[in-house]
Amino acid sequence: MYDDPRHTAIAARRRATARAAVIARAEARRAELFLMASGGVIVILLGLALSLRLIGP
């Protein structure tokens, strides 16, 4: 039963799909963390510029 080529092909396809889903989730998380970090840097720089009166009144 497990030596059936169709079964091994289906199992290989299922493993490849699961692996692709894990990689896609990891990449999405990495992109999300990058956006959060860059947003944080922008907020810090804006706060510093405001406190040094580089911008604003």
N, C-alpha and C positions, 0 to 999 in steps of 0.2 A: 504494500500500500504506500509506504513512504518512499519507495524507489520509483514511483510513478513520476515521469518527467513533468507532467502537468502539475502535480502537487509541489514539486520542488520549485518550479517556475512561479507558482502562485505564492509560495512561502517567501521566495526571494523578492518578489515584487512587494509583498506586504512589509518585509523588513526594510526595503529601500524607501518605501513611503513613510514608514515610522521614523526612519533616520532623517529623512528630509524634513519632516515635521519638527523634530527636535532641533535641527539646525536652524530652521526658520524661526522657531520660538527664541532661540538663543540670540539670533541676529536682531530680532525685534526688541528684545530686552536690552541689548547693547546699544541700539539706536536710541531707545527711550532714555537710558542712563546718560548718553552723550548729550541729548537735548536738555535734560534736567541740569547737567553740569554746566553746559554753556549758558543756560538761562541764569543759573546762580552766579556765574562769573559776571554776566552783564549787570545783574542787580548789585553786586558788590562794587563794580566800577562806577555805576551810577551813584550809589551812596557815597563813595569816596569823592567823586567829582562834586556832589552837592555839599559835602562837609567841607571841602576845600574852597568852596564858592567858585569853582571853575565854570559852573553853569548855574543859572538861576539869578535871582535878584542880588 
